[in-house]
């Protein structure tokens, strides 16, 4: 799931803005991943933390609300799981 979101974000940074459906798909997978980490994998978060944090910096200037959503989700994960 993380790889999917990373690649989708990287693709947008490289080729430019896409469309709302594309970002809705990325947001859906990101939401599912964050729910899994919260529920079943708080102990796994440290293994993925650096990659997840990097996503928030890569989301700068991405439209359709995707960048904002991604940064918000990363921030929430940090608040909830960084101390686990």
PDB file of N, CA, C and O in Angstrom:
ATOM      1  N   UNK A   1       0.824  -1.194   0.000  1.00  0.00           N
ATOM      2  CA  UNK A   1       0.000   0.000   0.000  1.00  0.00           C
ATOM      3  C   UNK A   1       0.866   1.256   0.000  1.00  0.00           C
ATOM      4  O   UNK A   1       0.609   2.206  -0.739  1.00  0.00           O
ATOM      5  N   UNK A   2       1.887   1.242   0.834  1.00  0.00           N
ATOM      6  CA  UNK A   2       2.774   2.402   0.905  1.00  0.00           C
ATOM      7  C   UNK A   2       3.479   2.615  -0.430  1.00  0.00           C
ATOM      8  O   UNK A   2       3.613   3.747  -0.895  1.00  0.00           O
ATOM      9  N   UNK A   3       3.920   1.543  -1.030  1.00  0.00           N
ATOM     10  CA  UNK A   3       4.596   1.655  -2.330  1.00  0.00           C
ATOM     11  C   UNK A   3       3.660   2.244  -3.384  1.00  0.00           C
ATOM     12  O   UNK A   3       4.084   3.056  -4.205  1.00  0.00           O
ATOM     13  N   UNK A   4       2.395   1.841  -3.365  1.00  0.00           N
ATOM     14  CA  UNK A   4       1.413   2.378  -4.304  1.00  0.00           C
ATOM     15  C   UNK A   4       1.287   3.893  -4.141  1.00  0.00           C
ATOM     16  O   UNK A   4       1.304   4.631  -5.126  1.00  0.00           O
ATOM     17  N   UNK A   5       1.161   4.347  -2.903  1.00  0.00           N
ATOM     18  CA  UNK A   5       1.016   5.783  -2.642  1.00  0.00           C
ATOM     19  C   UNK A   5       2.310   6.522  -2.989  1.00  0.00           C
ATOM     20  O   UNK A   5       2.270   7.611  -3.563  1.00  0.00           O
ATOM     21  N   UNK A   6       3.439   5.940  -2.645  1.00  0.00           N
ATOM     22  CA  UNK A   6       4.721   6.565  -2.987  1.00  0.00           C
ATOM     23  C   UNK A   6       4.861   6.720  -4.502  1.00  0.00           C
ATOM     24  O   UNK A   6       5.230   7.787  -4.990  1.00  0.00           O
ATOM     25  N   UNK A   7       4.567   5.665  -5.231  1.00  0.00           N
ATOM     26  CA  UNK A   7       4.706   5.717  -6.686  1.00  0.00           C
ATOM     27  C   UNK A   7       3.714   6.691  -7.314  1.00  0.00           C
ATOM     28  O   UNK A   7       4.063   7.422  -8.240  1.00  0.00           O
ATOM     29  N   UNK A   8       2.473   6.703  -6.811  1.00  0.00           N
ATOM     30  CA  UNK A   8       1.487   7.642  -7.331  1.00  0.00           C
ATOM     31  C   UNK A   8       1.894   9.087  -7.091  1.00  0.00           C
ATOM     32  O   UNK A   8       1.719   9.943  -7.958  1.00  0.00           O
ATOM     33  N   UNK A   9       2.433   9.349  -5.920  1.00  0.00           N
ATOM     34  CA  UNK A   9       2.894  10.700  -5.584  1.00  0.00           C
ATOM     35  C   UNK A   9       4.099  11.071  -6.444  1.00  0.00           C
ATOM     36  O   UNK A   9       4.186  12.186  -6.958  1.00  0.00           O
ATOM     37  N   UNK A  10       5.010  10.142  -6.592  1.00  0.00           N
ATOM     38  CA  UNK A  10       6.204  10.379  -7.418  1.00  0.00           C
ATOM     39  C   UNK A  10       5.805  10.633  -8.874  1.00  0.00           C
ATOM     40  O   UNK A  10       6.364  11.515  -9.526  1.00  0.00           O
ATOM     41  N   UNK A  11       4.855   9.874  -9.376  1.00  0.00           N
ATOM     42  CA  UNK A  11       4.387  10.033 -10.749  1.00  0.00           C
ATOM     43  C   UNK A  11       3.839  11.440 -10.967  1.00  0.00           C
ATOM     44  O   UNK A  11       4.129  12.073 -11.982  1.00  0.00           O
ATOM     45  N   UNK A  12       3.048  11.928 -10.015  1.00  0.00           N
ATOM     46  CA  UNK A  12       2.496  13.276 -10.126  1.00  0.00           C
ATOM     47  C   UNK A  12       3.597  14.327 -10.097  1.00  0.00           C
ATOM     48  O   UNK A  12       3.565  15.285 -10.870  1.00  0.00           O
ATOM     49  N   UNK A  13       4.562  14.154  -9.216  1.00  0.00           N
ATOM     50  CA  UNK A  13       5.659  15.122  -9.150  1.00  0.00           C
ATOM     51  C   UNK A  13       6.445  15.153 -10.456  1.00  0.00           C
ATOM     52  O   UNK A  13       6.906  16.212 -10.883  1.00  0.00           O
ATOM     53  N   UNK A  14       6.596  14.003 -11.084  1.00  0.00           N
ATOM     54  CA  UNK A  14       7.384  13.936 -12.308  1.00  0.00           C
ATOM     55  C   UNK A  14       6.615  14.404 -13.541  1.00  0.00           C
ATOM     56  O   UNK A  14       7.179  15.084 -14.399  1.00  0.00           O
ATOM     57  N   UNK A  15       5.324  14.045 -13.637  1.00  0.00           N
ATOM     58  CA  UNK A  15       4.574  14.302 -14.861  1.00  0.00           C
ATOM     59  C   UNK A  15       3.500  15.370 -14.738  1.00  0.00           C
ATOM     60  O   UNK A  15       2.886  15.742 -15.738  1.00  0.00           O
ATOM     61  N   UNK A  16       3.262  15.868 -13.536  1.00  0.00           N
ATOM     62  CA  UNK A  16       2.290  16.934 -13.363  1.00  0.00           C
ATOM     63  C   UNK A  16       0.946  16.439 -12.866  1.00  0.00           C
ATOM     64  O   UNK A  16       0.715  15.241 -12.702  1.00  0.00           O
ATOM     65  N   UNK A  17       0.081  17.390 -12.634  1.00  0.00           N
ATOM     66  CA  UNK A  17      -1.241  17.135 -12.072  1.00  0.00           C
ATOM     67  C   UNK A  17      -2.036  16.183 -12.960  1.00  0.00           C
ATOM     68  O   UNK A  17      -1.921  16.225 -14.184  1.00  0.00           O
ATOM     69  N   UNK A  18      -2.835  15.334 -12.344  1.00  0.00           N
ATOM     70  CA  UNK A  18      -3.600  14.338 -13.100  1.00  0.00           C
ATOM     71  C   UNK A  18      -5.078  14.698 -13.008  1.00  0.00           C
ATOM     72  O   UNK A  18      -5.489  15.693 -13.605  1.00  0.00           O
ATOM     73  N   UNK A  19      -5.891  13.934 -12.290  1.00  0.00           N
ATOM     74  CA  UNK A  19      -7.303  14.264 -12.152  1.00  0.00           C
ATOM     75  C   UNK A  19      -7.818  13.801 -10.790  1.00  0.00           C
ATOM     76  O   UNK A  19      -7.116  13.110 -10.051  1.00  0.00           O
ATOM     77  N   UNK A  20      -9.024  14.183 -10.477  1.00  0.00           N
ATOM     78  CA  UNK A  20      -9.585  13.916  -9.151  1.00  0.00           C
ATOM     79  C   UNK A  20      -9.683  12.419  -8.863  1.00  0.00           C
ATOM     80  O   UNK A  20      -9.370  11.990  -7.752  1.00  0.00           O
ATOM     81  N   UNK A  21     -10.103  11.630  -9.822  1.00  0.00           N
ATOM     82  CA  UNK A  21     -10.246  10.193  -9.603  1.00  0.00           C
ATOM     83  C   UNK A  21      -8.905   9.550  -9.228  1.00  0.00           C
ATOM     84  O   UNK A  21      -8.856   8.650  -8.390  1.00  0.00           O
ATOM     85  N   UNK A  22      -7.843  10.009  -9.842  1.00  0.00           N
ATOM     86  CA  UNK A  22      -6.492   9.500  -9.550  1.00  0.00           C
ATOM     87  C   UNK A  22      -6.154   9.759  -8.087  1.00  0.00           C
ATOM     88  O   UNK A  22      -5.699   8.856  -7.386  1.00  0.00           O
ATOM     89  N   UNK A  23      -6.373  10.976  -7.628  1.00  0.00           N
ATOM     90  CA  UNK A  23      -6.045  11.318  -6.249  1.00  0.00           C
ATOM     91  C   UNK A  23      -6.998  10.654  -5.262  1.00  0.00           C
ATOM     92  O   UNK A  23      -6.592  10.305  -4.153  1.00  0.00           O
ATOM     93  N   UNK A  24      -8.257  10.476  -5.648  1.00  0.00           N
ATOM     94  CA  UNK A  24      -9.191   9.754  -4.782  1.00  0.00           C
ATOM     95  C   UNK A  24      -8.707   8.325  -4.554  1.00  0.00           C
ATOM     96  O   UNK A  24      -8.830   7.794  -3.450  1.00  0.00           O
ATOM     97  N   UNK A  25      -8.165   7.711  -5.584  1.00  0.00           N
ATOM     98  CA  UNK A  25      -7.634   6.361  -5.453  1.00  0.00           C
ATOM     99  C   UNK A  25      -6.447   6.325  -4.492  1.00  0.00           C
ATOM    100  O   UNK A  25      -6.373   5.459  -3.620  1.00  0.00           O
ATOM    101  N   UNK A  26      -5.532   7.259  -4.654  1.00  0.00           N
ATOM    102  CA  UNK A  26      -4.382   7.323  -3.750  1.00  0.00           C
ATOM    103  C   UNK A  26      -4.828   7.579  -2.317  1.00  0.00           C
ATOM    104  O   UNK A  26      -4.312   6.960  -1.386  1.00  0.00           O
ATOM    105  N   UNK A  27      -5.779   8.483  -2.134  1.00  0.00           N
ATOM    106  CA  UNK A  27      -6.284   8.780  -0.789  1.00  0.00           C
ATOM    107  C   UNK A  27      -6.955   7.569  -0.167  1.00  0.00           C
ATOM    108  O   UNK A  27      -6.815   7.329   1.032  1.00  0.00           O
ATOM    109  N   UNK A  28      -7.680   6.808  -0.968  1.00  0.00           N
ATOM    110  CA  UNK A  28      -8.354   5.616  -0.469  1.00  0.00           C
ATOM    111  C   UNK A  28      -7.352   4.589   0.047  1.00  0.00           C
ATOM    112  O   UNK A  28      -7.545   4.010   1.116  1.00  0.00           O
ATOM    113  N   UNK A  29      -6.302   4.367  -0.698  1.00  0.00           N
ATOM    114  CA  UNK A  29      -5.272   3.415  -0.271  1.00  0.00           C
ATOM    115  C   UNK A  29      -4.531   3.949   0.945  1.00  0.00           C
ATOM    116  O   UNK A  29      -4.241   3.191   1.871  1.00  0.00           O
ATOM    117  N   UNK A  30      -4.224   5.232   0.959  1.00  0.00           N
ATOM    118  CA  UNK A  30      -3.568   5.831   2.123  1.00  0.00           C
ATOM    119  C   UNK A  30      -4.440   5.702   3.364  1.00  0.00           C
ATOM    120  O   UNK A  30      -3.944   5.388   4.446  1.00  0.00           O
ATOM    121  N   UNK A  31      -5.735   5.943   3.209  1.00  0.00           N
ATOM    122  CA  UNK A  31      -6.658   5.807   4.337  1.00  0.00           C
ATOM    123  C   UNK A  31      -6.662   4.371   4.865  1.00  0.00           C
ATOM    124  O   UNK A  31      -6.597   4.151   6.074  1.00  0.00           O
ATOM    125  N   UNK A  32      -6.737   3.408   3.965  1.00  0.00           N
ATOM    126  CA  UNK A  32      -6.731   2.007   4.380  1.00  0.00           C
ATOM    127  C   UNK A  32      -5.431   1.656   5.105  1.00  0.00           C
ATOM    128  O   UNK A  32      -5.452   0.960   6.120  1.00  0.00           O
ATOM    129  N   UNK A  33      -4.312   2.134   4.590  1.00  0.00           N
ATOM    130  CA  UNK A  33      -3.017   1.869   5.213  1.00  0.00           C
ATOM    131  C   UNK A  33      -2.947   2.473   6.610  1.00  0.00           C
ATOM    132  O   UNK A  33      -2.478   1.821   7.543  1.00  0.00           O
ATOM    133  N   UNK A  34      -3.408   3.711   6.764  1.00  0.00           N
ATOM    134  CA  UNK A  34      -3.339   4.341   8.077  1.00  0.00           C
ATOM    135  C   UNK A  34      -4.254   3.639   9.069  1.00  0.00           C
ATOM    136  O   UNK A  34      -3.919   3.530  10.249  1.00  0.00           O
ATOM    137  N   UNK A  35      -5.401   3.161   8.609  1.00  0.00           N
ATOM    138  CA  UNK A  35      -6.307   2.420   9.493  1.00  0.00           C
ATOM    139  C   UNK A  35      -5.660   1.115   9.950  1.00  0.00           C
ATOM    140  O   UNK A  35      -5.767   0.751  11.121  1.00  0.00           O
ATOM    141  N   UNK A  36      -5.001   0.418   9.052  1.00  0.00           N
ATOM    142  CA  UNK A  36      -4.318  -0.815   9.420  1.00  0.00           C
ATOM    143  C   UNK A  36      -3.209  -0.561  10.425  1.00  0.00           C
ATOM    144  O   UNK A  36      -3.052  -1.312  11.389  1.00  0.00           O
ATOM    145  N   UNK A  37      -2.442   0.491  10.202  1.00  0.00           N
ATOM    146  CA  UNK A  37      -1.370   0.816  11.145  1.00  0.00           C
ATOM    147  C   UNK A  37      -1.928   1.161  12.522  1.00  0.00           C
ATOM    148  O   UNK A  37      -1.375   0.742  13.539  1.00  0.00           O
ATOM    149  N   UNK A  38      -2.999   1.909  12.558  1.00  0.00           N
ATOM    150  CA  UNK A  38      -3.598   2.281  13.840  1.00  0.00           C
ATOM    151  C   UNK A  38      -4.146   1.068  14.578  1.00  0.00           C
ATOM    152  O   UNK A  38      -3.970   0.935  15.790  1.00  0.00           O
ATOM    153  N   UNK A  39      -4.803   0.194  13.850  1.00  0.00           N
ATOM    154  CA  UNK A  39      -5.505  -0.922  14.478  1.00  0.00           C
ATOM    155  C   UNK A  39      -4.590  -2.115  14.745  1.00  0.00           C
ATOM    156  O   UNK A  39      -4.526  -2.616  15.868  1.00  0.00           O
ATOM    157  N   UNK A  40      -3.896  -2.559  13.726  1.00  0.00           N
ATOM    158  CA  UNK A  40      -3.167  -3.818  13.811  1.00  0.00           C
ATOM    159  C   UNK A  40      -1.649  -3.684  13.831  1.00  0.00           C
ATOM    160  O   UNK A  40      -0.947  -4.650  14.132  1.00  0.00           O
ATOM    161  N   UNK A  41      -1.139  -2.502  13.516  1.00  0.00           N
ATOM    162  CA  UNK A  41       0.302  -2.432  13.344  1.00  0.00           C
ATOM    163  C   UNK A  41       1.035  -1.286  13.983  1.00  0.00           C
ATOM    164  O   UNK A  41       2.030  -0.825  13.424  1.00  0.00           O
ATOM    165  N   UNK A  42       0.590  -0.791  15.148  1.00  0.00           N
ATOM    166  CA  UNK A  42       1.358   0.315  15.737  1.00  0.00           C
ATOM    167  C   UNK A  42       2.834  -0.018  15.941  1.00  0.00           C
ATOM    168  O   UNK A  42       3.692   0.857  15.831  1.00  0.00           O
ATOM    169  N   UNK A  43       3.124  -1.274  16.237  1.00  0.00           N
ATOM    170  CA  UNK A  43       4.528  -1.665  16.433  1.00  0.00           C
ATOM    171  C   UNK A  43       5.305  -1.648  15.119  1.00  0.00           C
ATOM    172  O   UNK A  43       6.535  -1.581  15.125  1.00  0.00           O
ATOM    173  N   UNK A  44       4.590  -1.709  13.987  1.00  0.00           N
ATOM    174  CA  UNK A  44       5.254  -1.667  12.681  1.00  0.00           C
ATOM    175  C   UNK A  44       5.574  -0.251  12.221  1.00  0.00           C
ATOM    176  O   UNK A  44       6.424  -0.056  11.352  1.00  0.00           O
ATOM    177  N   UNK A  45       4.903   0.730  12.795  1.00  0.00           N
ATOM    178  CA  UNK A  45       5.060   2.106  12.323  1.00  0.00           C
ATOM    179  C   UNK A  45       6.517   2.551  12.250  1.00  0.00           C
ATOM    180  O   UNK A  45       6.906   3.165  11.256  1.00  0.00           O
ATOM    181  N   UNK A  46       7.340   2.268  13.263  1.00  0.00           N
ATOM    182  CA  UNK A  46       8.737   2.717  13.164  1.00  0.00           C
ATOM    183  C   UNK A  46       9.473   2.195  11.925  1.00  0.00           C
ATOM    184  O   UNK A  46      10.375   2.861  11.418  1.00  0.00           O
ATOM    185  N   UNK A  47       9.099   1.020  11.441  1.00  0.00           N
ATOM    186  CA  UNK A  47       9.751   0.467  10.249  1.00  0.00           C
ATOM    187  C   UNK A  47       9.419   1.261   8.987  1.00  0.00           C
ATOM    188  O   UNK A  47      10.204   1.290   8.040  1.00  0.00           O
ATOM    189  N   UNK A  48       8.253   1.903   8.981  1.00  0.00           N
ATOM    190  CA  UNK A  48       7.790   2.643   7.800  1.00  0.00           C
ATOM    191  C   UNK A  48       7.809   4.158   8.001  1.00  0.00           C
ATOM    192  O   UNK A  48       7.521   4.917   7.076  1.00  0.00           O
ATOM    193  N   UNK A  49       8.140   4.580   9.182  1.00  0.00           N
ATOM    194  CA  UNK A  49       8.020   5.999   9.555  1.00  0.00           C
ATOM    195  C   UNK A  49       8.758   6.932   8.600  1.00  0.00           C
ATOM    196  O   UNK A  49       8.193   7.928   8.149  1.00  0.00           O
ATOM    197  N   UNK A  50       9.990   6.625   8.296  1.00  0.00           N
ATOM    198  CA  UNK A  50      10.777   7.517   7.435  1.00  0.00           C
ATOM    199  C   UNK A  50      10.142   7.648   6.049  1.00  0.00           C
ATOM    200  O   UNK A  50      10.066   8.751   5.507  1.00  0.00           O
ATOM    201  N   UNK A  51       9.696   6.551   5.481  1.00  0.00           N
ATOM    202  CA  UNK A  51       9.057   6.592   4.161  1.00  0.00           C
ATOM    203  C   UNK A  51       7.754   7.384   4.209  1.00  0.00           C
ATOM    204  O   UNK A  51       7.455   8.158   3.300  1.00  0.00           O
ATOM    205  N   UNK A  52       6.984   7.185   5.273  1.00  0.00           N
ATOM    206  CA  UNK A  52       5.717   7.891   5.414  1.00  0.00           C
ATOM    207  C   UNK A  52       5.959   9.384   5.593  1.00  0.00           C
ATOM    208  O   UNK A  52       5.255  10.197   4.994  1.00  0.00           O
ATOM    209  N   UNK A  53       6.931   9.754   6.397  1.00  0.00           N
ATOM    210  CA  UNK A  53       7.248  11.169   6.587  1.00  0.00           C
ATOM    211  C   UNK A  53       7.724  11.807   5.284  1.00  0.00           C
ATOM    212  O   UNK A  53       7.392  12.957   4.995  1.00  0.00           O
ATOM    213  N   UNK A  54       8.484  11.076   4.517  1.00  0.00           N
ATOM    214  CA  UNK A  54       8.990  11.598   3.238  1.00  0.00           C
ATOM    215  C   UNK A  54       7.829  11.921   2.289  1.00  0.00           C
ATOM    216  O   UNK A  54       7.903  12.864   1.501  1.00  0.00           O
ATOM    217  N   UNK A  55       6.762  11.129   2.374  1.00  0.00           N
ATOM    218  CA  UNK A  55       5.582  11.384   1.549  1.00  0.00           C
ATOM    219  C   UNK A  55       5.033  12.788   1.766  1.00  0.00           C
ATOM    220  O   UNK A  55       4.644  13.460   0.810  1.00  0.00           O
ATOM    221  N   UNK A  56       4.999  13.230   3.012  1.00  0.00           N
ATOM    222  CA  UNK A  56       4.407  14.547   3.282  1.00  0.00           C
ATOM    223  C   UNK A  56       5.215  15.661   2.632  1.00  0.00           C
ATOM    224  O   UNK A  56       4.640  16.664   2.207  1.00  0.00           O
ATOM    225  N   UNK A  57       6.520  15.513   2.546  1.00  0.00           N
ATOM    226  CA  UNK A  57       7.318  16.538   1.869  1.00  0.00           C
ATOM    227  C   UNK A  57       7.157  16.444   0.357  1.00  0.00           C
ATOM    228  O   UNK A  57       7.225  17.459  -0.337  1.00  0.00           O
ATOM    229  N   UNK A  58       6.946  15.242  -0.155  1.00  0.00           N
ATOM    230  CA  UNK A  58       6.780  15.071  -1.598  1.00  0.00           C
ATOM    231  C   UNK A  58       5.409  15.529  -2.081  1.00  0.00           C
ATOM    232  O   UNK A  58       5.194  15.690  -3.282  1.00  0.00           O
ATOM    233  N   UNK A  59       4.488  15.737  -1.153  1.00  0.00           N
ATOM    234  CA  UNK A  59       3.122  16.122  -1.533  1.00  0.00           C
ATOM    235  C   UNK A  59       2.954  17.628  -1.735  1.00  0.00           C
ATOM    236  O   UNK A  59       1.879  18.082  -2.128  1.00  0.00           O
ATOM    237  N   UNK A  60       4.003  18.400  -1.471  1.00  0.00           N
ATOM    238  CA  UNK A  60       3.893  19.844  -1.646  1.00  0.00           C
ATOM    239  C   UNK A  60       3.442  20.192  -3.057  1.00  0.00           C
ATOM    240  O   UNK A  60       3.937  19.642  -4.042  1.00  0.00           O
ATOM    241  N   UNK A  61       2.501  21.109  -3.130  1.00  0.00           N
ATOM    242  CA  UNK A  61       2.012  21.672  -4.394  1.00  0.00           C
ATOM    243  C   UNK A  61       1.267  20.677  -5.282  1.00  0.00           C
ATOM    244  O   UNK A  61       1.122  20.915  -6.481  1.00  0.00           O
ATOM    245  N   UNK A  62       0.795  19.572  -4.718  1.00  0.00           N
ATOM    246  CA  UNK A  62      -0.037  18.651  -5.488  1.00  0.00           C
ATOM    247  C   UNK A  62      -1.491  19.052  -5.260  1.00  0.00           C
ATOM    248  O   UNK A  62      -1.922  19.243  -4.122  1.00  0.00           O
ATOM    249  N   UNK A  63      -2.228  19.174  -6.332  1.00  0.00           N
ATOM    250  CA  UNK A  63      -3.582  19.701  -6.284  1.00  0.00           C
ATOM    251  C   UNK A  63      -4.651  18.717  -5.869  1.00  0.00           C
ATOM    252  O   UNK A  63      -4.365  17.632  -5.363  1.00  0.00           O
ATOM    253  N   UNK A  64      -5.892  19.119  -6.095  1.00  0.00           N
ATOM    254  CA  UNK A  64      -7.089  18.343  -5.809  1.00  0.00           C
ATOM    255  C   UNK A  64      -7.219  18.011  -4.323  1.00  0.00           C
ATOM    256  O   UNK A  64      -7.953  17.090  -3.964  1.00  0.00           O
ATOM    257  N   UNK A  65      -6.525  18.739  -3.460  1.00  0.00           N
ATOM    258  CA  UNK A  65      -6.592  18.497  -2.030  1.00  0.00           C
ATOM    259  C   UNK A  65      -5.758  17.312  -1.576  1.00  0.00           C
ATOM    260  O   UNK A  65      -5.699  17.007  -0.385  1.00  0.00           O
ATOM    261  N   UNK A  66      -5.115  16.643  -2.524  1.00  0.00           N
ATOM    262  CA  UNK A  66      -4.341  15.445  -2.196  1.00  0.00           C
ATOM    263  C   UNK A  66      -3.163  15.758  -1.283  1.00  0.00           C
ATOM    264  O   UNK A  66      -2.943  15.064  -0.290  1.00  0.00           O
ATOM    265  N   UNK A  67      -2.412  16.791  -1.611  1.00  0.00           N
ATOM    266  CA  UNK A  67      -1.260  17.151  -0.779  1.00  0.00           C
ATOM    267  C   UNK A  67      -1.666  17.459   0.645  1.00  0.00           C
ATOM    268  O   UNK A  67      -1.010  17.025   1.591  1.00  0.00           O
ATOM    269  N   UNK A  68      -2.748  18.210   0.803  1.00  0.00           N
ATOM    270  CA  UNK A  68      -3.248  18.537   2.143  1.00  0.00           C
ATOM    271  C   UNK A  68      -3.684  17.278   2.891  1.00  0.00           C
ATOM    272  O   UNK A  68      -3.364  17.105   4.067  1.00  0.00           O
ATOM    273  N   UNK A  69      -4.410  16.410   2.207  1.00  0.00           N
ATOM    274  CA  UNK A  69      -4.884  15.173   2.828  1.00  0.00           C
ATOM    275  C   UNK A  69      -3.703  14.314   3.273  1.00  0.00           C
ATOM    276  O   UNK A  69      -3.686  13.804   4.393  1.00  0.00           O
ATOM    277  N   UNK A  70      -2.733  14.159   2.407  1.00  0.00           N
ATOM    278  CA  UNK A  70      -1.571  13.339   2.725  1.00  0.00           C
ATOM    279  C   UNK A  70      -0.829  13.889   3.933  1.00  0.00           C
ATOM    280  O   UNK A  70      -0.492  13.139   4.850  1.00  0.00           O
ATOM    281  N   UNK A  71      -0.576  15.178   3.942  1.00  0.00           N
ATOM    282  CA  UNK A  71       0.127  15.785   5.084  1.00  0.00           C
ATOM    283  C   UNK A  71      -0.673  15.630   6.367  1.00  0.00           C
ATOM    284  O   UNK A  71      -0.098  15.366   7.423  1.00  0.00           O
ATOM    285  N   UNK A  72      -1.988  15.790   6.296  1.00  0.00           N
ATOM    286  CA  UNK A  72      -2.837  15.623   7.482  1.00  0.00           C
ATOM    287  C   UNK A  72      -2.747  14.200   8.023  1.00  0.00           C
ATOM    288  O   UNK A  72      -2.631  13.999   9.232  1.00  0.00           O
ATOM    289  N   UNK A  73      -2.800  13.224   7.140  1.00  0.00           N
ATOM    290  CA  UNK A  73      -2.734  11.831   7.583  1.00  0.00           C
ATOM    291  C   UNK A  73      -1.381  11.492   8.200  1.00  0.00           C
ATOM    292  O   UNK A  73      -1.314  10.784   9.205  1.00  0.00           O
ATOM    293  N   UNK A  74      -0.316  11.990   7.608  1.00  0.00           N
ATOM    294  CA  UNK A  74       1.018  11.752   8.161  1.00  0.00           C
ATOM    295  C   UNK A  74       1.129  12.404   9.538  1.00  0.00           C
ATOM    296  O   UNK A  74       1.684  11.814  10.465  1.00  0.00           O
ATOM    297  N   UNK A  75       0.611  13.599   9.667  1.00  0.00           N
ATOM    298  CA  UNK A  75       0.636  14.299  10.954  1.00  0.00           C
ATOM    299  C   UNK A  75      -0.125  13.501  12.018  1.00  0.00           C
ATOM    300  O   UNK A  75       0.357  13.350  13.141  1.00  0.00           O
ATOM    301  N   UNK A  76      -1.301  12.997  11.674  1.00  0.00           N
ATOM    302  CA  UNK A  76      -2.087  12.199  12.624  1.00  0.00           C
ATOM    303  C   UNK A  76      -1.354  10.921  13.026  1.00  0.00           C
ATOM    304  O   UNK A  76      -1.357  10.545  14.198  1.00  0.00           O
ATOM    305  N   UNK A  77      -0.730  10.257  12.061  1.00  0.00           N
ATOM    306  CA  UNK A  77       0.044   9.064  12.396  1.00  0.00           C
ATOM    307  C   UNK A  77       1.176   9.396  13.358  1.00  0.00           C
ATOM    308  O   UNK A  77       1.426   8.659  14.311  1.00  0.00           O
ATOM    309  N   UNK A  78       1.848  10.492  13.107  1.00  0.00           N
ATOM    310  CA  UNK A  78       2.926  10.906  13.999  1.00  0.00           C
ATOM    311  C   UNK A  78       2.409  11.140  15.422  1.00  0.00           C
ATOM    312  O   UNK A  78       3.018  10.701  16.397  1.00  0.00           O
ATOM    313  N   UNK A  79       1.284  11.835  15.517  1.00  0.00           N
ATOM    314  CA  UNK A  79       0.727  12.105  16.832  1.00  0.00           C
ATOM    315  C   UNK A  79       0.317  10.833  17.560  1.00  0.00           C
ATOM    316  O   UNK A  79       0.526  10.707  18.767  1.00  0.00           O
ATOM    317  N   UNK A  80      -0.263   9.898  16.830  1.00  0.00           N
ATOM    318  CA  UNK A  80      -0.818   8.697  17.451  1.00  0.00           C
ATOM    319  C   UNK A  80       0.193   7.581  17.657  1.00  0.00           C
ATOM    320  O   UNK A  80       0.109   6.850  18.644  1.00  0.00           O
ATOM    321  N   UNK A  81       1.157   7.434  16.735  1.00  0.00           N
ATOM    322  CA  UNK A  81       1.980   6.232  16.753  1.00  0.00           C
ATOM    323  C   UNK A  81       3.468   6.469  16.970  1.00  0.00           C
ATOM    324  O   UNK A  81       4.193   5.509  17.228  1.00  0.00           O
ATOM    325  N   UNK A  82       3.945   7.674  16.880  1.00  0.00           N
ATOM    326  CA  UNK A  82       5.391   7.902  16.977  1.00  0.00           C
ATOM    327  C   UNK A  82       5.933   7.520  18.352  1.00  0.00           C
ATOM    328  O   UNK A  82       7.098   7.145  18.477  1.00  0.00           O
ATOM    329  N   UNK A  83       5.105   7.613  19.369  1.00  0.00           N
ATOM    330  CA  UNK A  83       5.551   7.280  20.709  1.00  0.00           C
ATOM    331  C   UNK A  83       5.403   5.817  21.069  1.00  0.00           C
ATOM    332  O   UNK A  83       5.787   5.405  22.164  1.00  0.00           O
ATOM    333  N   UNK A  84       4.841   5.011  20.142  1.00  0.00           N
ATOM    334  CA  UNK A  84       4.605   3.590  20.435  1.00  0.00           C
ATOM    335  C   UNK A  84       5.906   2.836  20.547  1.00  0.00           C
ATOM    336  O   UNK A  84       5.901   1.629  20.790  1.00  0.00           O
TER     337      UNK A  84
END
